[in-house]
């Protein structure tokens, strides 16, 4: 049983002169609850998250981050860190905390000769892709382009390139970190290697990462990708044939599967292939998928890499209410397919969906202990996505997601992708520990070294005691 440290009591008052001096020392500025832009600054992607930080430090650079961490420690404030603010659990903001907001830190430098990129902590994947694709390069990044580079990478980093180039964290070469005691460290294989290991999958538990250096790969600019839609009554056959094809797919081909509702209200089964390579090879690779059944719509074709990276954006808009359940699957037998298809038919909102992410390839050829991200063997990751608009529908949508996931648990492998977990209070402490799997004890020891007081605890938390 994992024991979490109880949050420290939030201070009732902060000395106003100290707060004013703190704000005056920030190049980016300080936002307080009485400020006009406070509500905008505390809003995050998931509209279910409504938290009121004590202060929001808008950090323009490393000096601001160091100042903010030191102020929090001196004044007994817990710290939340915001990059893209896209996490479903809303860990970027916390009641009574100092939010260290990295969103103004947008620096990107691409080295096309070395095929590397240095990226500051407030960059989103859309912004990084725009810079790297100017040179025909990319690294594994999130499938929703408004996701922050930092949070996704620290949790592991799924994306369209993972089967041929590994996870985002597998492509991380170095990171700059401000630790809980205000030190500025560089972590890499040759410098603070223990911290570097923990940053690759251990979440935001060890400090504020102010910049990342990534390995880049030649990608695009145009690929073969796009959705294949089938009517719901064909979903069982489509998913069975898809399952049978997956083991023989090359690393260059990723094919996710989903059931969703179209804008006109039709429930559809979808296959979502993307081939990372030449157009000719891509056309040949996706041909068997296009031959499954009789699609209601076949939208597979040439697409810019940046278009592929935004293909899910419209389905995940900011400001919608979201609740997810997720886990890796051992496989996709007929019984599991029946559970998913039957369960989706009872979805209470047209924005609900489930997504089967096709895993494997290069991402699963990394040893579980090589990085803090341990889950390197499952063929699929399942996300049950409850999304809706009306707060009055919270209970129905949350119940649907929980019930469908409970029905799928017999088919689940151990572990879960940490970036897909909802609030730890809802998921449970053991579920959070399962996200870190066999690497958990080593991560606890690392936490004791770099954050012994658990200053950075508004995350999928690794407490320094267990």
N, C-alpha and C positions, 0 to 999 in steps of 0.2 A: 504494500500500500504506500503510495506516495503522499508525503505530507507537504502541503504548501505552506509557506510562511504567510501569516495573516498580514494584510496591508497595515502599514503604520497609520495611526489616526491622522486625518487631515487637519492641518492647522486651522484654527478658527479665524485667526487674523495674521496678516503679514504686515510688517512695519512699512508704512507708506513711503517713507524716505528711502528705505532700502529698495523697494520696488521701483521707485522713480530713478534711482541711481542705476539699477539693473537695466531698465529700459533705455536710459541715456547711453549706456555702454554698448548697446546692440546696434550694429550697422543696419540690420534688417528691420528692427522695431519690435515693440511689445504690445500685445493686445490683451486688454483686461475686460472683465464681464460688463463693465459699464460702457464700453466702446461700441460705436455704431456697427462696426464690422465684426463684432464678436460672434454673432450667430452664424454668419457666413463662414468665419474662420474655423468654427468647431464642427461644421457639417462634414460628413463623410459620405462615401458612395452608398452605403446601406442606410436607408431612411429609418430603419428600426433603431438605429443608434442615436440616442439623444442624451449626450453627456455634457457636463458643464465643468470644464477645466478651471483651475484657479487663475492660470495665466497661459498665454500662448506666445512663445518666443519665435518670431519669424527670423530664421537664421540665414544670413547672406553669405556666410563662409565659416571656415573652421574656427576662427576666433570667437564668433558668436556661439558656436556649439560648446566650446570649452567654457565660456562665460556662463552659459545656461546650466550646464552640468554642475559647475561649482556653486552657482546660486542655489540650485535645488538641494545639493548636499548640505550647504551651510544652513539652509532654512527648513530642513526636514521635509521637503516636498518630494513626493513620488514623481516619476518621470514617465511620460508616454512619448513615443517618437513617431512622427508623421513623415512619410515619404509621399506615396501616391494617394494614401487614404482609401485604398480600394479593397482592403481586407474585409471579408464578410463578417468577421467577429468585431470589427470596429476598434481594433486595438490601438489605432492612432490617436484616440482621445480617451480621457478618463476623468471621472468626477474628482475635483479637488486637486488635480495633478498639474504639474508644469508640462505643457506640450512643447516639445522641441520640434518645430515645424521646419523641415528641410525643403519644402516645395520651392522656395526662391533659388535654391542651389541647382542651377541648370547647366553647369559647364560640361561640355563633351569635347574630347579631343581624340580623333581617329588617326592612327598611324597606319597608312595603307601599305607601307613597306613591311613593317613588322607584323601586320595584321592583328593589331591590338586596339583597344579603345579604353580611355580613362573617362569615367562617368561620375558626376557628383550625385549626392544622395536624393535630390529632388526630381531626378529625370524620370520620365515615363518611357514605356517601350516605344510608343509612337515617335517620340523625340529622338531616341537612340537609333531606331530603324531609319529615320530620315537622314541621319548623318552617315551611318555605315553604308547604306545603300547608294550613296553618292559614289562609293568606290566599289560597288558590287559585292559588299561584305555584309555579314550578319553574325549574330550569336543567338543561342537559344533564348527566346523571350516569350513572355506571356501571350496567350491567345486572345486577350482583350487588350487593345492597345493603350487604354488609359490606365492600366495597372502600373504601379511604380516599379522601377528596376530593382530598388533596394529590397523591399519586402519580399518580392517574388524570389530573388536570388538567395536571400538568407534562409528561406524555408526550403530550398531545393531548386525549384524553377522548372516547371513543365512548359513545353511549347512545341511548335510544329517541327523543330529541328532536333528534338531530343533523341529520336531513334537513330539518326545518323551522326549527331555531334554531341550527345550527352545532355545532361541537365544544365541549367544556367550555372549552378554552383560548380559543375565539373569544368566549366570554361572560365572560372574565376582564377586569375593569376595573382592578384594582390588586393588588399583593402586597407584603407586608412580608417582608424577607429579612435574615438574618444571614449575612454573607459570611465567607470563610475568615480574614480578618484581624480578625474580631470586630465589624465595623461593622454598624449597623442601618440599612437603607435601605428606602425605599419606591420601588417600581417601577410606573410607569404610562405612558400615552402622553405625559404632560407632565413626568415626573420619572424620571430614569434610564431613558430610553426604550430604550436598547440592551439593558439587562438585562431589561426587560419583554418585549421581542421574544424573547429567549432563553428566558425562563421558559415561553413558550407553545409547548411541544413539545420543548424541549431537555433534559427530564428533570431530575433532581436534581443537575445538574453545577455549579451556580453559587452554592450556599449553602443554608441551611436556611430554607425559607419558613414563617414562623410564622403568617401569616394571608392569606386570599384575599378579594377583593371581587368578587362576581359580579353580572352582569345577570340579572334574573329575567323570566319570561314567564307569562302567564295560561295555566294548564294544568289540565284536569280540572274537578271532582274525579273524574268518571267518564268512562271512555273505552271504545271498542270494541277488544278485543284478546283474544288467547288462541290456543292451538295447534290445528292441524289435523293429525291423525295418519293416516298411510297405511301399509299393509303394505309391507315391503321390496320385494316383487316388483313394486310399482307405482312404485318410487322413480324410475326413469329417466323415465317419462312425467310424473310430478309435477314433477320438476326441470326438464324441458324446457318444460313449459307455464308454470311459474313464471318461468323465464328470459325467455320471450317476453313476459310481462306486465310485467316490471320497468321497461322503458324508459318506459312510459306511465303509471306510477303517480304520483300527486300527491305533493308534498313532505310532506304531512300523513300519508301512509301509508308506514310502514316494514314490510318483510316479510323476516325472516331465514328461512333454510332449514337443516335439519340432518338427519343420520341418527344415531340413538341407539338405546339398548336400554331398554325399559320395565322397571319393577320386577319384572314377571313373566317377563322374559327374551325378550320379543319384539323383534326388530329392526324399527325403524319409520323411515319418512321423515316429517319434520315440516315444516310451514310455520308461521311464527310472526308473524302480522300484528299491527300496532298502529296505530290511527288517532288522531292528535292533533287532535281537533276535536269537533264535536257528535256525539251518538249517531246521529242520523238520517243525517248524511253518512258516518259511519263504517260503518254497516250497508250503505249503498250501495257504498262503496269496497271492502269486503272480499267482497262477493257473488261476484265472478268467481273469487276464490281458493277460496271454499267450493264452487264448482261444479266444481273440478278433481277428476276421478275420483269414487270413492266412499270418503270417509274412513272409517277404522275408528272414529274418534272426532272429533267436532267440538265443541271447547270454547270457540269464539269467542263473546263476548258482552260485556255491560257489566262493567267491572272498575274499581275505584278506581285512580287513578294510582299510589298507593303499593303496591297489589297488583301492578300491572305491573312496578314496580321490584324486586319480590322474586320474580318468576316463575321466575328461574333459581337462586334461592338453594339449593334442595334438591339441585340437581345439582352444586353446587360447595361441599361442606361443608369446613370446616377439618379438617385432620388426615389427609387422603387424599394419596397420592403422585401427583404431577402432572409431566408433561413435555409441552410444547407445541412445535409447529412452525407457522409462520404466514407469510403474505404476501398482498399484494394480487394480484388476478387481473385479467387483461386482458379477460376475458369468461368465458362458461360454455358452450362449445360441446359438442356431443354426446360428443366424445372425452373432454373433461374430466369430464363427468358419468359416463361409463363408468368412468373411473379411480377416482372417488370411491366409487361404489356397489360396485364390485368390491373396492376396498381395504377398505371398512368390513366387508365380509363376513368378513374375516380378523382382525378386532379381537380381541386376546387377553383383554380384560377387558370385562365388561358396563358399566363406567363410561366406556369410551372413546366418543368421538363426534367428529363434525366439525361445524363451524358455518360457514355462509356468511352473513356480515353484509352486509346490503343497504346500500350506501353511496350517495353522491350528494346531490342537493338542495342545501340551503344550505351544507353542509359543503364542497362542491366548487365553490362560487362565491366562495371566498376565494383570492386569488392565492397561489401557492406560496411567494413570498418575503415575504408580509405577516406571517407568524409563523414561528417556527422549525419548526413542523410543515408539511412540504412536500407531502404526498401528497394531492392534491386532484382526482384525475381518475378513479381506478379505480372500476368499478361494484360490486365486491365485495371484501371481505377474508375470507380463509379461515383458520380456526384448526383444526388437527388436534390434538385433545385426547386425550392418553393419560392415563388416571387409573386407579389400582388401589390395593389395600390391602396386599398382601404384598410385603415387600422382595425376596423371592426371585424375584418376577416383574419386577424392574426391567428386565433386559436385553430380555425379550420385548416389553414395552410401549414402551420407548424405540426399539427397532428397528422396530416397527410404525409409529410416528409418523414416523420418519425415512424409511422406505421409501415411505409414502404421500405425504409431502411431495416426495420426490425425483421420484416419478412425476408430480406436479402441476407441477413447475418449468417445463416447456415452456409451460404456460398462465399463468404468473405474470408480473405486471408488475414493474418495478423497485421496490424498496423494501418496507418492512415497518413495521407499527405498533410503535413502540418498546416499548409496554407489554406486548406479546405475546412478546417475545424471551425465550428461556431464558438461562442463564448465558453471558456473553460468551465464556468460555473454550471452551464447546461450540459456540456459534454461529460464532465466528471474527470477527476484527477487521473484515474487509470487510463482513460482514453488519451489524455495529453501525453502521458508516459509512453503509450503505445505508438504515438507519432514519432518518438525518438528511438523506440525499439531497443535493440541490444546495445546501442551506444549511450543509453540514458545515464548509466552510472559514471561513465567517463565525462559526460557533459555536466553532471552535478559537480564533479571535482573541478572542472574548468570554471564553473560558476563561482565556486568558493574562492578561486584565485582572482578572478576579474571583477566579480560583483558580489562580495560576501554578504552585503546587507540587502541584497535583492532590490536595489534601486530601480533596475529595469525589470519590472514585473508585469507590466501591462502588455502581455504577449501570451503565447502558449508557453507558460512559464516553467522554467527549470529552476526550482527552488534550490538554494545552496545547502539545504538539509533534506534528507530523505529517510 
